[in-house]
Amino acid sequence: MKLVHLWIQHRTLHLNSTFTYLGDGFSLCPGLRVEVLFNHKKVIGFVAKVEETDLDIEAWEKAAGFSLSSIVRVLDETPVLNAELFALGLWLSKTTISPVIACFQTMLPRYLNPRNSTRKPVVEIWVYPAQDIDIPDKYADLIQSVGAVDGMRLKDAIETYGSRIHTLVKHGYLNKIERNAVYREKPVETKEIGYQLSDNQCEALERIRNSTRRTLCLFGPTGSGKTEIYLHLAQEAISQGRQALILVPEISLTPQMVRRVEDRFGQDVILYHSQLNDNQRFQQYTRVLHGEAAVVVGTRSAIWLPFTDLSLIVLDEEHDNSYKQDSLPRYHCRDVAIQRAKHFGATVLLGSATPSLDTFARAKRGVYELVELDGRIAGILPEVKLVTPEPLRQVAQGIREAIADRLAKGEQTLILLNRRGYAPVLQCIDCGYIET
């Protein structure tokens, strides 16, 4: 008799344990999704463990003190969580004191989430040459063209060959098959970089390569060339046939990083963030699963993608609070990156001009390797002066004089006013007049 232990789709912590079902007649392994009856309702669960027992069902139920229900059906042909991701979910649950199923739900795109949902991936109609059928000579070349590319989308086939496709389908020379919509790669050209790394960058790059620690803090001011170091390390990962993940804190920064990566490597970079719709996220998730691109750029959620041979994880602007998730499970992307790097033997690079206090403290204590970049590649940072506020003045005299000086020269001035915590009004301190 085959017993299967499942994590059921209840996010409540008091149900954070496996439940046992009868698995006879099904091919099962950890990471598969199955449908079962739980409290008289159909729910989805993850297979945690499969075991065989010599007891018959009556003897087992008598010893266990409850009746066994059988699995209703298996939802997947292959596990949606491989061994590494499954272990990662259990680690996250233990580390953040969260239900295991909540961790699995966070890790997967919506179409693979273990929830009661009728949402399915978008499908497309493809056409393939029919087998074991005599094809008229006048259609032979067209059928051969469709078969040579391992089938075509029906829409693409009609655009290419016209209404003859409908005729071939009607007479059974082409078969129509539904397939999950796949990502259409776009052509990307490599652009030559017009500069060499500075001595400071070369030194930092060499320290990263030779470091015995797998987690490093790259500390350098804005414009010091941190991104170029990321790209050089990613290039080394690609040349070794491995994968690289570059994380950015905000979606608005993602297109900029994607352009840099595509221009450098000449490949259609995998982009993954929360603003993609469900189908787009599923397509990008599938591209990573099938190893269709070696470089991934994304925000916090990209840390859960199903990599197979990850060599580099970069957290750009690692101090940003966007790397922390404030809903269940509450985790820090940096900690997950370090955990995944242990499995792959990958390097984690935490880059920032203003590292977070805990990262910088660990770097100073030698927990992380501290690699510093001094100065900017080009340009000079403006001089910064601290001006002491003056009593009874909205704007200090020194600032007023500096603004007047710029106006006299026909130059511009930008004033940033932080109004949080203050009434959004401008009031004269002498007469009480309020500007509207």
ZIRA-V512641 format. One record per backbone hydrogen bond with DSSP energy under -0.5 kcal/mol. NH is the residue of the N-H (numbers start at 1). CO is the residue of the C=O. If there is no record, write none. Layout:
nh = {NH & NH}
co = {CO & CO}
//
This chain:
nh = {3 & 3 & 4 & 5 & 6 & 7 & 8 & 8 & 9 & 10 & 11 & 15 & 16 & 17 & 19 & 21 & 22 & 23 & 24 & 26 & 28 & 31 & 32 & 34 & 35 & 36 & 38 & 38 & 41 & 43 & 43 & 45 & 46 & 47 & 48 & 49 & 51 & 53 & 60 & 61 & 62 & 63 & 64 & 65 & 66 & 71 & 72 & 73 & 75 & 76 & 80 & 81 & 86 & 87 & 88 & 89 & 90 & 91 & 92 & 93 & 94 & 95 & 96 & 97 & 98 & 103 & 104 & 105 & 106 & 107 & 108 & 112 & 113 & 113 & 115 & 117 & 124 & 126 & 126 & 127 & 128 & 130 & 139 & 140 & 140 & 141 & 143 & 144 & 145 & 146 & 147 & 148 & 149 & 149 & 150 & 151 & 152 & 154 & 157 & 158 & 159 & 160 & 161 & 162 & 164 & 165 & 166 & 167 & 168 & 169 & 170 & 171 & 172 & 173 & 174 & 175 & 177 & 179 & 181 & 185 & 191 & 202 & 203 & 204 & 205 & 206 & 207 & 208 & 209 & 210 & 211 & 211 & 216 & 217 & 218 & 218 & 219 & 219 & 220 & 220 & 221 & 224 & 229 & 230 & 231 & 232 & 233 & 234 & 235 & 236 & 237 & 238 & 239 & 240 & 241 & 242 & 243 & 244 & 245 & 246 & 247 & 247 & 248 & 253 & 254 & 254 & 255 & 257 & 258 & 259 & 260 & 261 & 262 & 263 & 264 & 265 & 266 & 269 & 270 & 272 & 276 & 281 & 282 & 283 & 284 & 285 & 286 & 287 & 288 & 289 & 290 & 291 & 292 & 296 & 297 & 298 & 299 & 302 & 303 & 304 & 305 & 307 & 311 & 312 & 313 & 314 & 315 & 316 & 316 & 317 & 318 & 318 & 320 & 323 & 324 & 325 & 326 & 331 & 333 & 335 & 336 & 337 & 338 & 339 & 340 & 341 & 342 & 343 & 344 & 345 & 346 & 347 & 348 & 349 & 349 & 350 & 350 & 351 & 351 & 352 & 360 & 361 & 362 & 363 & 364 & 365 & 366 & 366 & 367 & 368 & 369 & 371 & 371 & 373 & 375 & 377 & 387 & 393 & 400 & 401 & 402 & 403 & 404 & 405 & 406 & 407 & 408 & 409 & 410 & 411 & 415 & 416 & 417 & 418 & 419 & 422 & 425 & 426 & 427 & 428 & 432 & 435 & 435}
co = {1 & 51 & 21 & 49 & 19 & 46 & 6 & 17 & 44 & 8 & 9 & 12 & 13 & 15 & 6 & 4 & 69 & 2 & 2 & 23 & 26 & 47 & 29 & 45 & 73 & 43 & 36 & 41 & 38 & 36 & 41 & 34 & 7 & 32 & 5 & 5 & 3 & 1 & 56 & 57 & 58 & 59 & 60 & 61 & 61 & 22 & 35 & 35 & 33 & 33 & 31 & 31 & 82 & 83 & 84 & 85 & 86 & 87 & 88 & 89 & 90 & 91 & 92 & 93 & 93 & 99 & 100 & 101 & 102 & 103 & 104 & 109 & 109 & 110 & 113 & 115 & 179 & 124 & 177 & 152 & 175 & 173 & 136 & 136 & 137 & 137 & 139 & 140 & 141 & 142 & 143 & 144 & 145 & 146 & 147 & 146 & 127 & 125 & 153 & 154 & 155 & 156 & 157 & 158 & 161 & 162 & 163 & 163 & 164 & 165 & 166 & 167 & 169 & 168 & 168 & 128 & 126 & 124 & 122 & 183 & 263 & 198 & 199 & 200 & 201 & 202 & 203 & 204 & 205 & 206 & 207 & 208 & 348 & 369 & 216 & 350 & 217 & 371 & 218 & 352 & 373 & 221 & 225 & 226 & 227 & 228 & 229 & 230 & 231 & 232 & 233 & 234 & 235 & 236 & 238 & 237 & 309 & 294 & 312 & 296 & 245 & 314 & 298 & 250 & 250 & 251 & 251 & 253 & 254 & 255 & 256 & 257 & 258 & 259 & 260 & 261 & 262 & 267 & 295 & 297 & 273 & 277 & 278 & 279 & 280 & 281 & 282 & 283 & 284 & 285 & 286 & 288 & 287 & 244 & 270 & 246 & 272 & 299 & 300 & 301 & 302 & 305 & 243 & 243 & 347 & 245 & 349 & 247 & 314 & 351 & 315 & 351 & 317 & 320 & 321 & 331 & 324 & 329 & 323 & 332 & 332 & 333 & 334 & 335 & 336 & 337 & 338 & 339 & 340 & 341 & 341 & 311 & 214 & 313 & 347 & 216 & 348 & 315 & 349 & 218 & 356 & 357 & 358 & 359 & 360 & 361 & 362 & 363 & 362 & 362 & 215 & 217 & 369 & 219 & 373 & 223 & 385 & 390 & 396 & 397 & 398 & 399 & 400 & 401 & 402 & 403 & 404 & 405 & 407 & 406 & 413 & 414 & 415 & 416 & 417 & 419 & 423 & 435 & 425 & 433 & 428 & 426 & 433}
//
